[in-house]
């Protein structure tokens, strides 16, 4: 397993945890009875773990959501699905590695899987444009959704992007149109559709894969109209106030669940998905199984009607709730 870079707020906890492991190794290798010392240190580690992770701030969750070792779409596909066949290109301009998609089986059910894909290192991030899609990536997603609808396959999307690529070439090739068409395509799909926010859900680039029957969100993921840095730069002309801005954006899973933007919070291991990939995969798989089973019982007209009602409820409130 690659080295995992500690975040600032967890550094003291991880140092204490490393000392505990070192003490266990010494006791085992030298056959020394250190049971009392190990028990005492285990209690301290457990207490500090609870203190660090039970009450994370929005900014700290944002840091975890962007952790470079966090599982990507292809990691989830490899762990949860079988017989994956990746499909490429938009049949119009070219291939966009920032969005991956194709055919797979989920516990024997044929599905279409689509998701944003970040890199694992600098070279791969450059190749995948840091998970920021161009218009051809969204047109590829549309093509796969139309194909899924034609053959009656449910669609499962994984959201993990800072946002759509904002460069001039993307605008020249119709970035805004591509995103809006993908949103419209998802809204009218006559097959079950589930989206899972697995990391960073940023702006319209994330929303383009988020108009689903059910939207799930890992507990340390974020989903927002803009990044805290971008918002601070626009409002205050000072990106260093990003931590302050993160509190106001309501970008964490509990905030979004309370507003009805997402349907369920999928619990991560306390230290984050990047420190327990297998545990995270199992939980996501179990929730997908439940929601897919429920949605597959609906007919196409019911799905579209339910999706419409779900979207219309977002943002509705009364003065009594304020």
Secondary structure, 3 states (H helix, E strand, C coil): CCCCCCCHHHHHHHHHHHHHHHHHHHHHHCCCCCHHHHHHHHHHHHHHHHHHHCCCCHHHHHHHHCCCCCCCHHHHHHHHCEEEEECCCCCCCCCCCCEEEEEEEECCEEEEEEEECCCCCHHHHHHCHHHCCCHHHHHHHHHHHHHHHHHCCEEEEEEEECCCCCCHHHHHCCHHHHHHHHHHHHHCCCCCEEEEEEEEEEHHHHHCCCCCCEEEEECCCEEECCCHHHHHHHHHCCHHHHHHHHHHCCCEHHHHHHHCCCCEEECCCCCCHHHCHHHHHHHHHHHHHHHHHHHCCCCHHHHHHHHHHHHHHCCCCCHHHC
